[in-house]
Amino acid sequence: IDVGDDGICLSSGSTNELRTPWPNHPASPVRNLTIRGATIRSKSSGIKFSAIHFGQLADHGDIHSVHVANVTIVNSSRGIGFQQRTGSGSIYDVTFENVTIQTLYPTGANWWGSGEPIWITSVPQETNQRANDTLSGTIHNVTFRNVHAIGDNGILISGGSAAPIDDLVFEHCSFAVSIVGNVSCAKGVPGLLPTGCRDYRPREANAVVYSNTSVLALEGRGSVRFVGTSVTFSNGREPWWRSAEEGGLCGMVPGSVWNVSGLQCAPALPAKWPMAGITFTGDRYCPNVTMGSSRGLSSLRHLASTGATHVALVVTQYQWSINSTEVFPLFDSADVPPAYYTYKTEKDDDLRAALREARELGLQVLLKPHVDPLEDNTPIGNTWRGDIGRHFDTSQWEAWFASYGRMLLHYAVMAEEAGVAMLSMNCELITANAQDGHWRDLVGRVRAIFSGLLTTAPNGHGHQFLVTWWDAVDIIGVDLYDPIAGDSVQEMVLSWGPYLAGLYALHANYSRPVVLTEVGYCSGACDRTHSASAGDLQRQADHYEALLRASANATAAGWFLGAFWWNWDTDGAFGPGDVCLTPQWKPAEQILRRYYRATTPQPAVPLDTPLCVGVGTCTK
C-alpha cells in the first residue's frame, strides 16, 4: 500500500462533517479485524485508529479486537497512530506482533505526522463545532510484541487527565531515534531553527509543540509496562535530542503522572525557573556566623554552585511586642536575653559584603527585611509578626509606619547602591497588610530611592488573597507553607494543583507575575529531638521535586517565575544532621542541582564543627 494519506484507517466515526449519509445516527463499532502481511508507505500514518466525530454524527463507536501481524511500514510520516479526540467510544484489545517501522519527518507543512514510529494520543479536540464535543472514551489494553522501529522523531504517548491511557504493554521491542530523512520538525515555518516537536494534529490549539526529542515521551496520565524493551539514539547526535539526564531515552513531559514498570522513565526536566532562588539566612537564624564572614561567604559560594540564579538575603529587625510602634536593629545579641532564638540583626557591613559576593557570583538578589516581636514570640510564645498591630488605633498605625518606613528606606538605599534586583516591602505582616493606603504611600517613597523591582511576601494559607495593593508592586510574592499531601512525587504534584490555580487567579486579577518568596519543607518531624532517617531526607527531596515539576506549565506560560527555597544557613558546616528546613548537604540539594542545571561541582563537606546549632521545634 503506497499512498499519500493514511495507509489503513480504522475509523468508527465520520472525519468530515459533509460526509453524513445517516444524520444523527451513531456510528457502529469497528471490531474483530486482522491485518496481516502488509507493506505500507504513507505520507501520513501507516496504520491509524481514528476515534473522532464532527458535524451531525452523534458519536463514534468502539474500536476493539484488532490483531496486526507481520507488517512493515517504511518511509512514512507516522507509523502506527491512535487518534482519539471526541466522543465516548474507546479503543481496546489491540495487539501488534512482528512489526517493523521506519519513519521520517515530512517535507511539507500540512501533513499530519512528524516522524513518530508510534503515536498514541487521547486528547480533547478543542473544537467549537458542537457543544457536546467532549472526550470520555479511553485507550486501554494495547500490546506491542516484537515491534522494532527507527525514526527521525520519537514515540509519543499522550493521555489526558479525563481519558488516561492504561494497560499498554511493550514486549521485546526496540526503538531508536536516528537521522533517517529530513532530520528536523521545522515543518516549513520561516525562520524556525531545526528542532524536534510533539504533533497533536488534528487539534485546534497547540497543534504542534516544538520541543527537544525523547526516544519515548509520556505525557498526561496512564500506565505502561515494558518487558525486554530497549530505547536508544543512534547515527549521530542532534542538538535537540534530549540527554539521558533530561529524559532523553524515556521521559515524562513535565506535569505528567504515569505508572511505569520495566524501564527507567525520567521526568524530562522542565525549563529552569527565571528566578531559581534560595534564601540565605544569618542573624537570628545563625547568630554565630555572619553573612560577611569567611565562613558565611564560603556558604554563599556553595549556594551559588547549585545553579541558582537568585538569592534572597534576609535581614531582621525587631520591636518589643506586637503592640509596640518602634522598629529597631539588634546588632549585639547580648542586648536581649536569648529565649528560643538568639535575637540579632545582620550588620550593614556584613550585608554589604554578602551583596558584593553575590554580584561577583552572578546571583541576582532579593533583599528581604523582616520584623519580629521580641516578647511572647513563637514558638515558645503566643504571638508572631503577623499579629503586629492587631490592637493598633489610627495614631499607632501612623507611628508604626513612620518607624517601619525609616527601616525600609535605609535598606532601599543600600539596595540601590548595590544594584539589588528586587526589594520586598514586608514579610508576613498579615495584620499590617490591611493598611492599603500606608503601603501605597511607602511604595511611592521607596520607588523614589530604589530603581529595581518591588514585591511583598504575605504568608500563604489564603492571606495572599487579602492583600489589596498588589497593583502597586511589580511581582506578587507569597511565602507558601500550605500542606502538600501525598506519599510520592506524583501525588504531591497533583496536590499542588489547587495552590497553583489560586496563584494564577492572583496573576490574572492583577496582571503581575508570581514568585514564591519562601517555600520549604522539614527533613524530619520538624522537631530537633527527632533524628532524621533516610526516608525523612528523601521526603524533603520529593517535596522539592514535586514543586519543580508541578510548576512547569505555569513557568512555560510566563506567569510563574520560580521560588526562593527556605533556608540556606550562613554556617557551611550546618545542615547534614539537622532535621529542619535546610537543604544543604541533603538529597534536596541534589534535586536543586539537577533542576537548576548546576555546572559547578559540589564542594566537600566542611570538617568544621557547626556553629549554628538549632534547638527544639523547627520554625522559619
WOJOQUI-V148046 format. One record per run of one state. SS is the DSSP state (2 for helix, 1 for strand, 0 for the rest). FROM is the first residue (numbers start at 1). TO is the last residue. If there is no record, write none. Layout:
<<SS | FROM | TO> <SS | FROM | TO>>
This chain:
<<0 | 1 | 1> <1 | 2 | 3> <0 | 4 | 7> <1 | 8 | 11> <0 | 12 | 29> <1 | 30 | 36> <0 | 37 | 38> <1 | 39 | 42> <0 | 43 | 44> <1 | 45 | 51> <0 | 52 | 62> <1 | 63 | 76> <0 | 77 | 77> <1 | 78 | 84> <0 | 85 | 86> <1 | 87 | 87> <0 | 88 | 90> <1 | 91 | 103> <0 | 104 | 115> <1 | 116 | 122> <0 | 123 | 134> <1 | 135 | 135> <0 | 136 | 138> <1 | 139 | 151> <0 | 152 | 154> <1 | 155 | 159> <0 | 160 | 164> <1 | 165 | 171> <0 | 172 | 173> <1 | 174 | 177> <0 | 178 | 195> <1 | 196 | 199> <0 | 200 | 207> <1 | 208 | 211> <0 | 212 | 212> <1 | 213 | 213> <0 | 214 | 215> <1 | 216 | 227> <0 | 228 | 229> <1 | 230 | 233> <0 | 234 | 240> <1 | 241 | 241> <0 | 242 | 243> <2 | 244 | 246> <0 | 247 | 249> <1 | 250 | 252> <0 | 253 | 256> <1 | 257 | 261> <0 | 262 | 265> <1 | 266 | 267> <0 | 268 | 274> <1 | 275 | 281> <0 | 282 | 282> <2 | 283 | 285> <0 | 286 | 293> <2 | 294 | 304> <0 | 305 | 309> <1 | 310 | 319> <0 | 320 | 327> <1 | 328 | 328> <0 | 329 | 332> <2 | 333 | 335> <0 | 336 | 347> <2 | 348 | 360> <0 | 361 | 363> <1 | 364 | 373> <0 | 374 | 376> <1 | 377 | 377> <0 | 378 | 382> <1 | 383 | 383> <0 | 384 | 384> <2 | 385 | 387> <0 | 388 | 393> <2 | 394 | 418> <0 | 419 | 421> <1 | 422 | 427> <0 | 428 | 431> <2 | 432 | 434> <0 | 435 | 435> <2 | 436 | 447> <0 | 448 | 452> <1 | 453 | 459> <0 | 460 | 462> <2 | 463 | 465> <0 | 466 | 469> <2 | 470 | 472> <0 | 473 | 474> <1 | 475 | 479> <0 | 480 | 488> <2 | 489 | 495> <0 | 496 | 496> <2 | 497 | 510> <0 | 511 | 512> <1 | 513 | 519> <0 | 520 | 526> <1 | 527 | 527> <0 | 528 | 533> <2 | 534 | 550> <0 | 551 | 551> <2 | 552 | 557> <0 | 558 | 559> <1 | 560 | 569> <0 | 570 | 586> <2 | 587 | 595> <0 | 596 | 616> <1 | 617 | 617> <0 | 618 | 620>>
